[in-house]
Every structure is written in C-alpha cells, then in structure tokens.
Amino acid sequence: MIVTADTTIHDVIEADRSTAAILLAHGMHCIGCPHAMAESLADAGAAHGIDVDDMVRQLNNQLSKKM
C-alpha cells in the first residue's frame, strides 16, 4: 500500500497497526473515532494543524519495512 494525503486513517491502520504510533506522534488521537473511517489524512491534518506531507512520508517508510 502507498499512503497519500487522500488515504483514510482507517485504511492506514488496517494496512498495518504499527502505523498508529506514527499517527499518535503527530497528534492524531482520532484513530479510534468513527470519523476515521472516512476522513482522509489531509482532512484530519487540516483539522489538527498537522504537516501531512511529513506524516505521509513516515507512514510510507513504516509500511515499506513490512514488505
């Protein structure tokens, strides 16, 4: 899986649960929230003032370790 800003929080966590630590480190404490099912990283990042590009890079780096 390749994560983009349009990827939902739910899809990221479903791809690999270890990504939750990255989301939490960026202040995304909404990983268990019902909105996470449909909310993109970009939408959540805008709501929480998060550098989405940096987070996407970290998530893809983590997922590449699992391949």
For each residue, the residues with C-beta under 8 A, 3 or more apart:
1: 7 11 15 63
2: 60 63
3: 7 12 15 41 56 59 60 63
4: 7 41 56
5: 40 41 42 45 52 53 56
6: 40 41 42
7: 1 3 4 11 12 40 41 56
8: 11 12 36 37 38 39 40 41
9: 12 13 23 28 30 31 36 37 39 40 41 44
10: 13 14 36 37 38
11: 1 7 8 14 15
12: 3 7 8 9 15 16 19 23 41 59
13: 9 10 16 17 19 20 23 31 36
14: 10 11
15: 1 3 11 12 19 63
16: 12 13 19 62 63 66
17: 13 20
18: 21 62 66
19: 12 13 15 16 22 23 59 62 63
20: 13 17 23 24 31
21: 18 24 25
22: 19 25 26 55 58 59 62
23: 9 12 13 19 20 26 28 31 55 59
24: 20 21 27 28 29 31
25: 21 22
26: 22 23 45 48 50 51 54 55 58
27: 24 48 49 50
28: 9 23 24 31 44 45 48 50 55
29: 24
30: 9 33 35 36 39 44 48
31: 9 13 20 23 24 28 36
32: 36
33: 30 36
34: 37
35: 30 38 39 44
36: 8 9 10 13 30 31 32 33 39 44
37: 8 9 10 34
38: 8 10 35
39: 8 9 30 35 36 43 44
40: 5 6 7 8 9 43 44
41: 3 4 5 6 7 8 9 12 44 45 52 55 56 59
42: 5 6 45 46 52
43: 39 40 46 47
44: 9 28 30 35 36 39 40 41 47 48 50
45: 5 26 28 41 42 48 49 50 51 52 55
46: 42 43 49 52
47: 43 44
48: 26 27 28 30 44 45
49: 27 45 46
50: 26 27 28 44 45 55
51: 26 45 54 55
52: 5 41 42 45 46 55 56
53: 5 56 57
54: 26 51 57 58
55: 22 23 26 28 41 45 50 51 52 58 59
56: 3 4 5 7 41 52 53 59 60
57: 53 54 60 61
58: 22 26 54 55 61 62
59: 3 12 19 22 23 41 55 56 62 63
60: 2 3 56 57 63 64
61: 57 58 64 65
62: 16 18 19 22 58 59 65 66
63: 1 2 3 15 16 19 59 60 66 67
64: 60 61 67
65: 61 62
66: 16 18 62 63
67: 63 64
